[in-house]
């Protein structure tokens, strides 16, 4: 994906920020552009703002996600997927970015 930002991480509460920061760092290490929405707004507003920015993936992080090392993902196209293992999510992002990049280069 050629988007300026690949993923927005939306922690539901402040207690999820450490987990979100660790995930962001893991994504940045893989050269995946990610940021955390640390604003004081409600989760729905944070999700709506990311949708308006047309971010390809929004990862919602709550208690269940932190306990299980999994994510709930919302896609720009409107789909959702819950209970995604973090390594699977990172691999899927890497493949999506590489395929899009190579499609552009080869066109």
Buried (B, 14 or more C-beta within 10 A) or exposed (E): BEBEBBBBBBBBEEEBBEBBBEBBEBBEEEEBBBBBBEEEEEBEEBBEBBBEEEBBBBBBBBEEBBEEEBBBBBEBEEEEBEEBEBEEBBEBBBEBBEEBEEEEEEE
